[in-house]
Amino acid sequence: MSTNDDPKGMELKLLNIQRGISAVLTGGKTIPYRGQATDAATLGPIVAAALAPYENVHNVRSALRVGLDARRANVANVKQLVKDIQSAAQAAFQDGTDYEQFGFKPRKKPSPLTPEEKQVKVEKLRLTRAARHTMGSRQKAAVKGVTPGNGTTTTGTTTPGGTGNTGGPVTK
């Protein structure tokens, strides 16, 4: 037996032999096969049995292709199902052993920050707030604006152009 098998070539040869049997060995014609005169009724089933594994491979590959297509079409639904069950299990069991029984790993606790890391975090926070001009609730409450005309104090709102809202008519 050779180690360099060519299944497609062998299948093609068997199919050609099968066609030849049905075309040539009709009407009682025979050929010498393994020392005996053999007709289509004897040789046909032998070739069909040799061809069956090749046809089986085609059928199995076709079924595999259909199965893979069905699995790919269902991926989004399966991912959503797993996500929903994971969130339900986490809500019911937090990160305990019952949660882990479902095969989910508990969330990893963040490592505590070193003093240097805390300082960097605070500096970044202050720089971001300064860059975006964000204020805390007490800072916002302290901002007062005076509208011209009536002298009452109200909280000043700023328009995107940077001018205060005076409540008066808009002139161009």
Residue pairs with C-beta under 8 A, 6 or more apart in sequence:
7 54
7 57
10 54
11 51
11 54
14 47
14 50
14 51
14 54
15 51
17 47
18 44
18 47
18 48
18 51
21 40
21 43
21 44
21 47
22 40
22 44
25 31
25 39
25 40
25 43
26 40
28 39
29 39
29 40
30 37
30 38
30 39
31 37
31 38
31 43
32 38
33 42
33 43
85 102
86 102
86 104
89 98
89 99
89 102
89 104
90 99
90 104
92 98
93 99
95 106
95 107
99 106
100 106
113 121
128 134
129 135
135 143
140 155
143 155
143 156
144 153
144 154
144 155
144 156
145 153
145 154
145 155
145 156
145 157
145 164
146 152
146 153
147 154
147 166
147 167
147 168
148 166
148 168
149 168
156 164
156 165
157 164
157 165
158 164
158 165
159 165
